[in-house]
């Protein structure tokens, strides 16, 4: 059920980031890594990803209560 925004780069390691404010999941993967490996990596980290997204959602709610603003929604996910 996760949406990944992925980029293949000339790098050695796979990087997984949860981007604020909306908890977007971004993956940077080596060119040689298969889509199956990337998706498997994200599945292994599923509980951590969900936990981080919940933390960001709570921080966003607190900010809105205090008069803050929320960024516009992210662009559509890229197919990897």
SVG drawing of the C-alpha trace seen along z (x, -y; Angstrom):
<svg xmlns="http://www.w3.org/2000/svg" viewBox="-6 -31 35 40">
<polyline fill="none" stroke="black" stroke-width="0.4" points="0.0,0.0 3.0,-2.4 3.6,-4.8 7.3,-5.1 8.9,-8.0 12.0,-6.5 15.1,-7.6 17.9,-5.5 21.3,-7.1 25.0,-6.2 25.3,-5.5 26.5,-2.4 23.8,-2.2 20.0,-2.4 18.6,-5.3 15.2,-5.6 13.8,-9.0 10.6,-10.1 10.1,-13.7 8.2,-16.2 5.7,-17.7 3.5,-15.0 5.6,-11.9 6.4,-11.2 8.6,-8.1 11.6,-8.7 14.0,-6.0 17.3,-6.6 18.6,-3.3 21.7,-2.2 21.2,-1.7 22.0,2.0 19.3,2.7 16.1,4.4 12.7,3.1 12.0,6.2 14.9,5.5 13.8,1.9 10.3,2.9 11.5,5.7 13.7,3.2 10.7,0.9 8.6,3.8 11.3,4.8 11.2,1.2 7.3,0.9 6.8,0.5 9.5,-2.1 8.1,-4.1 4.6,-4.1 5.9,-5.1 7.8,-8.1 4.7,-9.1 2.6,-9.1 5.1,-11.3 5.0,-13.8 1.2,-13.8 1.1,-14.5 3.7,-17.3 1.6,-18.7 -1.5,-18.7 0.3,-20.4 1.6,-23.1 -1.9,-23.7 -3.3,-24.1 -0.6,-26.7 -1.5,-28.7 1.1,-27.1 0.6,-26.2 0.9,-23.0 2.8,-22.7 0.8,-21.8 0.5,-18.1 3.5,-16.4 3.6,-15.6 2.3,-12.2 4.7,-9.2 7.2,-8.1 7.2,-4.5 10.4,-2.7"/>
</svg>
